[in-house]
Amino acid sequence: MYSLVQSARIKGSAGEPIPNPSKALQKLEVDFLRGNFSIMCAGPGTGKSLLALNIALHGSMPVMYWSADSNAATQLSRATAMLTGHDVREVKKALLEDKFTEYERVLGDKWWVRMSYEAMPTPADMEADLEIYYEVFGCYPHLCVVDNITNVDTGGAGDAESFTFGLEGMCEYLNDMARETESHVMALHHVTGEWSDGLKPIPLSGVKGKIGRVPSLILTIHREPDEQGMNRVLNISVVKNREGFADPSGNTFAKMELDSQTLKLKDVDNTVAVSF
């Protein structure tokens, strides 16, 4: 039990923001705060993993990324393209042909970023990874990414009710992880069928499993294809935010443009858009 003055002294790094690559999101009062738990939701193939990886590689900070949804070749190719500005197709070709040496120095500069590629990690696996991280670096990560939350092995769910209960329990667990490690824990998640095409703003009610109670921040993403049907712009809605602005309808969003070669995301002139 602490007094208010004591609370100020023992808070540690909780509440400090990690580097945010988007000024448009900052306009919407979005900060990824250490000690907090967030969820990023979108339909399949919309770009939530690309956004999470862009955030993880932005700035110099310790990162633990559980990539249960994508293998090492995919994530390594993406990360290398983002960091070097080279075409992701050429990077992947070099990787497959064992001509990857030229990229190793750049990747070595991100030595605090650690990846796990277990397809179904258990909470015990994740705890072991964090303890190993602390043992090696003397600190916990400032950002932990769980890609995706449904890939974490919680023992299975036989019906819709137990599935939702399992997700709620996992959210509680990840929220506790954020508190204990003073990391920002970001979990990627899916949306309900009505919103799975990713072509329109996704409201808070579109989050699969209705697990909006625990996270302090929930973002949803829909895409804005160009004439060729490519996902050139990601629209990121703030549907829950305990620390600032939120629009549960999803109709207020920040716009970020995707470079299809380097997979880098950048603000569209710091634009915040409103859909009616």
Contacts in CASP RR format, 6 or more apart in sequence:
PFRMAT RR
TARGET T0000
AUTHOR 0000-0000-0000
METHOD contacts of the structure
MODEL  1
MYSLVQSARIKGSAGEPIPNPSKALQKLEVDFLRGNFSIMCAGPGTGKSL
LALNIALHGSMPVMYWSADSNAATQLSRATAMLTGHDVREVKKALLEDKF
TEYERVLGDKWWVRMSYEAMPTPADMEADLEIYYEVFGCYPHLCVVDNIT
NVDTGGAGDAESFTFGLEGMCEYLNDMARETESHVMALHHVTGEWSDGLK
PIPLSGVKGKIGRVPSLILTIHREPDEQGMNRVLNISVVKNREGFADPSG
NTFAKMELDSQTLKLKDVDNTVAVSF
2 10 0 8 1.000
12 182 0 8 1.000
13 34 0 8 1.000
13 35 0 8 1.000
13 142 0 8 1.000
13 182 0 8 1.000
14 33 0 8 1.000
14 34 0 8 1.000
14 35 0 8 1.000
14 179 0 8 1.000
14 182 0 8 1.000
15 33 0 8 1.000
15 34 0 8 1.000
15 35 0 8 1.000
15 36 0 8 1.000
16 33 0 8 1.000
16 34 0 8 1.000
17 31 0 8 1.000
17 32 0 8 1.000
17 33 0 8 1.000
17 34 0 8 1.000
18 32 0 8 1.000
18 33 0 8 1.000
18 34 0 8 1.000
18 55 0 8 1.000
18 61 0 8 1.000
18 142 0 8 1.000
18 143 0 8 1.000
18 184 0 8 1.000
19 58 0 8 1.000
19 59 0 8 1.000
19 61 0 8 1.000
20 26 0 8 1.000
20 30 0 8 1.000
20 31 0 8 1.000
20 32 0 8 1.000
20 55 0 8 1.000
20 58 0 8 1.000
21 54 0 8 1.000
21 55 0 8 1.000
21 58 0 8 1.000
21 265 0 8 1.000
22 30 0 8 1.000
22 236 0 8 1.000
22 254 0 8 1.000
22 256 0 8 1.000
22 265 0 8 1.000
22 267 0 8 1.000
23 267 0 8 1.000
23 270 0 8 1.000
24 236 0 8 1.000
24 254 0 8 1.000
24 255 0 8 1.000
24 256 0 8 1.000
24 267 0 8 1.000
24 268 0 8 1.000
24 270 0 8 1.000
24 271 0 8 1.000
24 272 0 8 1.000
25 236 0 8 1.000
25 238 0 8 1.000
25 254 0 8 1.000
27 254 0 8 1.000
27 270 0 8 1.000
27 272 0 8 1.000
28 238 0 8 1.000
28 241 0 8 1.000
28 245 0 8 1.000
28 252 0 8 1.000
28 254 0 8 1.000
28 272 0 8 1.000
29 238 0 8 1.000
29 241 0 8 1.000
29 243 0 8 1.000
29 244 0 8 1.000
29 245 0 8 1.000
30 217 0 8 1.000
30 219 0 8 1.000
30 238 0 8 1.000
30 241 0 8 1.000
30 254 0 8 1.000
31 243 0 8 1.000
32 38 0 8 1.000
32 55 0 8 1.000
32 143 0 8 1.000
32 184 0 8 1.000
32 186 0 8 1.000
32 217 0 8 1.000
33 184 0 8 1.000
33 216 0 8 1.000
33 243 0 8 1.000
34 142 0 8 1.000
34 178 0 8 1.000
34 182 0 8 1.000
34 183 0 8 1.000
34 184 0 8 1.000
35 178 0 8 1.000
35 179 0 8 1.000
35 181 0 8 1.000
35 182 0 8 1.000
35 183 0 8 1.000
35 184 0 8 1.000
35 185 0 8 1.000
36 178 0 8 1.000
36 184 0 8 1.000
36 185 0 8 1.000
36 216 0 8 1.000
36 217 0 8 1.000
36 243 0 8 1.000
37 171 0 8 1.000
37 174 0 8 1.000
37 175 0 8 1.000
37 177 0 8 1.000
37 178 0 8 1.000
37 184 0 8 1.000
37 185 0 8 1.000
37 186 0 8 1.000
37 187 0 8 1.000
37 214 0 8 1.000
37 215 0 8 1.000
37 216 0 8 1.000
37 217 0 8 1.000
38 184 0 8 1.000
38 185 0 8 1.000
38 186 0 8 1.000
38 187 0 8 1.000
38 215 0 8 1.000
38 216 0 8 1.000
38 217 0 8 1.000
38 218 0 8 1.000
38 219 0 8 1.000
39 149 0 8 1.000
39 171 0 8 1.000
39 186 0 8 1.000
39 187 0 8 1.000
39 188 0 8 1.000
39 189 0 8 1.000
39 207 0 8 1.000
39 211 0 8 1.000
39 212 0 8 1.000
39 215 0 8 1.000
39 217 0 8 1.000
39 218 0 8 1.000
39 219 0 8 1.000
40 48 0 8 1.000
40 51 0 8 1.000
40 52 0 8 1.000
40 186 0 8 1.000
40 187 0 8 1.000
40 188 0 8 1.000
40 189 0 8 1.000
40 218 0 8 1.000
40 219 0 8 1.000
40 220 0 8 1.000
40 221 0 8 1.000
41 48 0 8 1.000
41 188 0 8 1.000
41 189 0 8 1.000
41 190 0 8 1.000
41 191 0 8 1.000
41 202 0 8 1.000
41 206 0 8 1.000
41 207 0 8 1.000
41 208 0 8 1.000
41 218 0 8 1.000
41 219 0 8 1.000
41 220 0 8 1.000
41 221 0 8 1.000
42 48 0 8 1.000
42 190 0 8 1.000
42 191 0 8 1.000
42 198 0 8 1.000
42 202 0 8 1.000
42 220 0 8 1.000
42 221 0 8 1.000
42 222 0 8 1.000
43 190 0 8 1.000
43 191 0 8 1.000
43 195 0 8 1.000
43 196 0 8 1.000
43 197 0 8 1.000
43 198 0 8 1.000
43 221 0 8 1.000
44 190 0 8 1.000
44 196 0 8 1.000
45 231 0 8 1.000
46 198 0 8 1.000
46 221 0 8 1.000
46 222 0 8 1.000
46 223 0 8 1.000
46 231 0 8 1.000
46 234 0 8 1.000
47 221 0 8 1.000
47 223 0 8 1.000
47 231 0 8 1.000
47 234 0 8 1.000
47 258 0 8 1.000
48 188 0 8 1.000
48 221 0 8 1.000
49 69 0 8 1.000
49 70 0 8 1.000
49 147 0 8 1.000
49 188 0 8 1.000
50 78 0 8 1.000
50 258 0 8 1.000
50 263 0 8 1.000
50 265 0 8 1.000
51 221 0 8 1.000
51 234 0 8 1.000
51 236 0 8 1.000
51 256 0 8 1.000
51 265 0 8 1.000
52 65 0 8 1.000
52 145 0 8 1.000
52 147 0 8 1.000
52 186 0 8 1.000
52 188 0 8 1.000
53 65 0 8 1.000
53 75 0 8 1.000
53 78 0 8 1.000
53 79 0 8 1.000
53 82 0 8 1.000
53 145 0 8 1.000
53 263 0 8 1.000
54 82 0 8 1.000
54 263 0 8 1.000
54 264 0 8 1.000
54 265 0 8 1.000
55 143 0 8 1.000
55 145 0 8 1.000
55 186 0 8 1.000
56 63 0 8 1.000
56 65 0 8 1.000
56 113 0 8 1.000
56 143 0 8 1.000
56 145 0 8 1.000
57 63 0 8 1.000
57 79 0 8 1.000
57 82 0 8 1.000
57 83 0 8 1.000
57 110 0 8 1.000
57 113 0 8 1.000
60 112 0 8 1.000
61 112 0 8 1.000
61 141 0 8 1.000
61 142 0 8 1.000
61 143 0 8 1.000
62 112 0 8 1.000
62 113 0 8 1.000
62 133 0 8 1.000
62 137 0 8 1.000
62 139 0 8 1.000
62 140 0 8 1.000
62 141 0 8 1.000
62 142 0 8 1.000
62 143 0 8 1.000
63 112 0 8 1.000
63 113 0 8 1.000
63 114 0 8 1.000
63 141 0 8 1.000
63 142 0 8 1.000
63 143 0 8 1.000
63 144 0 8 1.000
63 145 0 8 1.000
64 114 0 8 1.000
64 116 0 8 1.000
64 129 0 8 1.000
64 130 0 8 1.000
64 133 0 8 1.000
64 141 0 8 1.000
64 143 0 8 1.000
64 144 0 8 1.000
64 145 0 8 1.000
64 183 0 8 1.000
65 75 0 8 1.000
65 113 0 8 1.000
65 114 0 8 1.000
65 115 0 8 1.000
65 116 0 8 1.000
65 144 0 8 1.000
65 145 0 8 1.000
65 147 0 8 1.000
66 116 0 8 1.000
66 118 0 8 1.000
66 121 0 8 1.000
66 126 0 8 1.000
66 129 0 8 1.000
66 144 0 8 1.000
66 145 0 8 1.000
66 146 0 8 1.000
66 147 0 8 1.000
66 152 0 8 1.000
67 75 0 8 1.000
67 115 0 8 1.000
67 116 0 8 1.000
67 117 0 8 1.000
67 145 0 8 1.000
67 147 0 8 1.000
68 116 0 8 1.000
68 117 0 8 1.000
68 118 0 8 1.000
68 119 0 8 1.000
68 120 0 8 1.000
68 121 0 8 1.000
68 146 0 8 1.000
68 147 0 8 1.000
68 148 0 8 1.000
68 151 0 8 1.000
68 152 0 8 1.000
69 147 0 8 1.000
69 148 0 8 1.000
69 151 0 8 1.000
69 188 0 8 1.000
70 117 0 8 1.000
70 147 0 8 1.000
71 117 0 8 1.000
72 115 0 8 1.000
72 117 0 8 1.000
73 92 0 8 1.000
73 95 0 8 1.000
73 96 0 8 1.000
75 115 0 8 1.000
75 117 0 8 1.000
76 95 0 8 1.000
77 88 0 8 1.000
77 91 0 8 1.000
77 92 0 8 1.000
77 95 0 8 1.000
78 88 0 8 1.000
78 263 0 8 1.000
79 107 0 8 1.000
79 110 0 8 1.000
79 113 0 8 1.000
80 86 0 8 1.000
80 88 0 8 1.000
80 91 0 8 1.000
80 95 0 8 1.000
80 103 0 8 1.000
80 106 0 8 1.000
80 107 0 8 1.000
81 87 0 8 1.000
81 88 0 8 1.000
81 91 0 8 1.000
81 261 0 8 1.000
81 262 0 8 1.000
81 263 0 8 1.000
81 264 0 8 1.000
82 262 0 8 1.000
82 263 0 8 1.000
82 264 0 8 1.000
83 106 0 8 1.000
83 107 0 8 1.000
83 110 0 8 1.000
84 91 0 8 1.000
84 103 0 8 1.000
84 106 0 8 1.000
84 262 0 8 1.000
85 261 0 8 1.000
85 262 0 8 1.000
85 264 0 8 1.000
86 103 0 8 1.000
86 262 0 8 1.000
87 261 0 8 1.000
87 262 0 8 1.000
88 261 0 8 1.000
88 262 0 8 1.000
88 263 0 8 1.000
89 261 0 8 1.000
91 103 0 8 1.000
94 100 0 8 1.000
94 102 0 8 1.000
94 103 0 8 1.000
112 137 0 8 1.000
112 141 0 8 1.000
114 129 0 8 1.000
114 133 0 8 1.000
114 141 0 8 1.000
116 125 0 8 1.000
116 129 0 8 1.000
118 125 0 8 1.000
119 151 0 8 1.000
120 151 0 8 1.000
120 152 0 8 1.000
120 153 0 8 1.000
121 129 0 8 1.000
121 151 0 8 1.000
121 152 0 8 1.000
121 153 0 8 1.000
122 152 0 8 1.000
122 153 0 8 1.000
122 154 0 8 1.000
123 152 0 8 1.000
123 154 0 8 1.000
123 173 0 8 1.000
126 146 0 8 1.000
126 152 0 8 1.000
126 177 0 8 1.000
130 140 0 8 1.000
130 141 0 8 1.000
130 144 0 8 1.000
130 177 0 8 1.000
130 181 0 8 1.000
133 140 0 8 1.000
133 141 0 8 1.000
134 140 0 8 1.000
140 181 0 8 1.000
140 182 0 8 1.000
140 183 0 8 1.000
141 181 0 8 1.000
141 183 0 8 1.000
142 183 0 8 1.000
142 184 0 8 1.000
143 183 0 8 1.000
143 184 0 8 1.000
143 186 0 8 1.000
144 177 0 8 1.000
144 178 0 8 1.000
144 181 0 8 1.000
144 183 0 8 1.000
144 184 0 8 1.000
144 185 0 8 1.000
144 186 0 8 1.000
145 186 0 8 1.000
145 187 0 8 1.000
145 188 0 8 1.000
146 152 0 8 1.000
146 174 0 8 1.000
146 185 0 8 1.000
146 186 0 8 1.000
146 187 0 8 1.000
146 188 0 8 1.000
147 187 0 8 1.000
147 188 0 8 1.000
148 187 0 8 1.000
148 188 0 8 1.000
148 189 0 8 1.000
148 190 0 8 1.000
149 167 0 8 1.000
149 170 0 8 1.000
149 171 0 8 1.000
149 174 0 8 1.000
149 187 0 8 1.000
149 188 0 8 1.000
149 189 0 8 1.000
150 167 0 8 1.000
150 189 0 8 1.000
150 190 0 8 1.000
152 170 0 8 1.000
154 166 0 8 1.000
154 169 0 8 1.000
154 170 0 8 1.000
156 162 0 8 1.000
157 163 0 8 1.000
157 165 0 8 1.000
157 166 0 8 1.000
163 209 0 8 1.000
164 209 0 8 1.000
164 210 0 8 1.000
164 211 0 8 1.000
167 209 0 8 1.000
167 211 0 8 1.000
168 211 0 8 1.000
168 213 0 8 1.000
168 214 0 8 1.000
170 187 0 8 1.000
171 187 0 8 1.000
171 211 0 8 1.000
171 212 0 8 1.000
171 213 0 8 1.000
171 214 0 8 1.000
171 215 0 8 1.000
172 214 0 8 1.000
174 185 0 8 1.000
174 187 0 8 1.000
175 185 0 8 1.000
175 214 0 8 1.000
175 215 0 8 1.000
177 183 0 8 1.000
177 185 0 8 1.000
178 184 0 8 1.000
178 185 0 8 1.000
187 215 0 8 1.000
189 207 0 8 1.000
189 208 0 8 1.000
189 211 0 8 1.000
190 196 0 8 1.000
190 208 0 8 1.000
191 198 0 8 1.000
191 202 0 8 1.000
191 206 0 8 1.000
191 207 0 8 1.000
191 208 0 8 1.000
191 220 0 8 1.000
192 206 0 8 1.000
192 207 0 8 1.000
192 208 0 8 1.000
192 209 0 8 1.000
194 206 0 8 1.000
195 202 0 8 1.000
195 203 0 8 1.000
195 206 0 8 1.000
195 220 0 8 1.000
195 222 0 8 1.000
198 221 0 8 1.000
198 222 0 8 1.000
198 223 0 8 1.000
199 222 0 8 1.000
199 223 0 8 1.000
199 225 0 8 1.000
200 222 0 8 1.000
201 220 0 8 1.000
201 222 0 8 1.000
201 235 0 8 1.000
201 237 0 8 1.000
201 249 0 8 1.000
201 250 0 8 1.000
201 251 0 8 1.000
201 253 0 8 1.000
201 275 0 8 1.000
202 220 0 8 1.000
202 221 0 8 1.000
202 222 0 8 1.000
202 237 0 8 1.000
202 239 0 8 1.000
202 250 0 8 1.000
203 220 0 8 1.000
203 239 0 8 1.000
203 248 0 8 1.000
203 249 0 8 1.000
203 250 0 8 1.000
204 212 0 8 1.000
204 218 0 8 1.000
204 220 0 8 1.000
204 239 0 8 1.000
204 240 0 8 1.000
204 248 0 8 1.000
204 250 0 8 1.000
205 248 0 8 1.000
206 220 0 8 1.000
207 218 0 8 1.000
207 220 0 8 1.000
207 239 0 8 1.000
212 218 0 8 1.000
212 240 0 8 1.000
215 240 0 8 1.000
216 240 0 8 1.000
216 241 0 8 1.000
216 242 0 8 1.000
216 243 0 8 1.000
217 238 0 8 1.000
217 240 0 8 1.000
217 241 0 8 1.000
217 242 0 8 1.000
217 243 0 8 1.000
218 238 0 8 1.000
218 239 0 8 1.000
218 240 0 8 1.000
218 241 0 8 1.000
219 236 0 8 1.000
219 237 0 8 1.000
219 238 0 8 1.000
219 239 0 8 1.000
220 236 0 8 1.000
220 237 0 8 1.000
220 239 0 8 1.000
220 250 0 8 1.000
221 234 0 8 1.000
221 235 0 8 1.000
221 236 0 8 1.000
221 237 0 8 1.000
222 234 0 8 1.000
222 235 0 8 1.000
222 237 0 8 1.000
222 253 0 8 1.000
223 231 0 8 1.000
223 233 0 8 1.000
223 234 0 8 1.000
223 235 0 8 1.000
224 231 0 8 1.000
224 232 0 8 1.000
224 233 0 8 1.000
224 234 0 8 1.000
224 235 0 8 1.000
224 255 0 8 1.000
225 231 0 8 1.000
225 232 0 8 1.000
226 232 0 8 1.000
230 260 0 8 1.000
231 258 0 8 1.000
232 257 0 8 1.000
232 258 0 8 1.000
232 260 0 8 1.000
233 255 0 8 1.000
233 256 0 8 1.000
233 257 0 8 1.000
233 258 0 8 1.000
233 268 0 8 1.000
234 255 0 8 1.000
234 256 0 8 1.000
234 257 0 8 1.000
234 258 0 8 1.000
234 265 0 8 1.000
235 253 0 8 1.000
235 254 0 8 1.000
235 255 0 8 1.000
235 273 0 8 1.000
236 253 0 8 1.000
236 254 0 8 1.000
236 255 0 8 1.000
236 256 0 8 1.000
237 247 0 8 1.000
237 250 0 8 1.000
237 251 0 8 1.000
237 252 0 8 1.000
237 253 0 8 1.000
238 245 0 8 1.000
238 246 0 8 1.000
238 247 0 8 1.000
238 250 0 8 1.000
238 252 0 8 1.000
238 253 0 8 1.000
238 254 0 8 1.000
239 246 0 8 1.000
239 247 0 8 1.000
239 248 0 8 1.000
239 249 0 8 1.000
239 250 0 8 1.000
240 246 0 8 1.000
240 248 0 8 1.000
245 252 0 8 1.000
250 275 0 8 1.000
251 274 0 8 1.000
251 275 0 8 1.000
251 276 0 8 1.000
252 272 0 8 1.000
252 273 0 8 1.000
252 274 0 8 1.000
252 275 0 8 1.000
253 272 0 8 1.000
253 273 0 8 1.000
253 275 0 8 1.000
254 267 0 8 1.000
254 271 0 8 1.000
254 272 0 8 1.000
254 273 0 8 1.000
255 267 0 8 1.000
255 268 0 8 1.000
255 271 0 8 1.000
255 272 0 8 1.000
255 273 0 8 1.000
256 265 0 8 1.000
256 266 0 8 1.000
256 267 0 8 1.000
256 268 0 8 1.000
257 265 0 8 1.000
257 266 0 8 1.000
257 267 0 8 1.000
257 268 0 8 1.000
258 264 0 8 1.000
258 265 0 8 1.000
259 265 0 8 1.000
259 266 0 8 1.000
END
